[in-house]
């Protein structure tokens, strides 16, 4: 999962702001039905899109490119990087 892309897709739906003047639509968003490391069966829903617009093809394309399904178990990373002096 590329979390930044999922955030951008949410913003595209209206769940976030690109500028401080943008309105937020509290009725839209993305629900992740699976977590990193979960087993995925064919045909299973990975996420749910809540939208107030009919055409969400651009959002689906963004989300599709943010998800990778591996053929082996992947452990979630809790700590990405430790920065020391």
Helices and strands as residue ranges (DSSP letters): H 3-13, E 29-32, E 47-50, H 57-65
